Every structure is written in structure tokens, then in C-alpha cells.
């Protein structure tokens, strides 16, 4: 039979596993949304320079910066943002995994009935 402390520890472990699963799912959704956004922005940058006949430049809201050779700067800024977001995500995941590994590797001292270690 398990003691109450063992049941509580198992409950905390299960809650941590569920929390990690939710975080991984959210991270996967956000990562795919970022990839879709990156692809669409890259496509807009390359396609915005074509077919400007008959429409005034003021009609384009986000593409006005693409006129007069500024498109390269916008593309570099978008790519730099995407790389920064990817590096930040990778580093945060590594930190979380390291912290989870350190937490699981630590041995806790057994505590008395009232929660006081003696």
C-alpha cells in the first residue's frame, strides 16, 4: 500500500506530465503558425514587386516600403525576426528541459508525518 506522501508525489508528477504535454502542444501550434506566417510574408515580399501597374502606391498598406529598393531591408528584417524567434524558442525549451532534468535528479529527504524533516 502506498502512503499519503507517495500518493501526493504521484499526483504532482502526473500534473507535471499533463502540464508539459499542454505546453508542448501549444508550442507546436505556435511554431507551425510562425512557419506559416514566415512563408506567407516571404511570398508577399517576393510577389509584391510585380504587377504594380494601374494601382497607386498609397493603396498598398504594408507593401509601401517595398518601393524604391527597400524590399531587401524588409526581407532581412523579417528573416532576422524569424531567426530570433526560433533561437529564443530553442533556448527556452533547452532551459526547461534542463530544469526538469535537474528537478527529477534531485533526491528529496524523507520528511516526518507533519512535514518536518528530523
Secondary structure as UniProt FT lines:
FT   HELIX           4..47
FT   TURN            48..49
FT   TURN            53..54
FT   HELIX           57..59
FT   HELIX           63..66
FT   TURN            67..70
FT   HELIX           71..105
FT   TURN            113..114
//
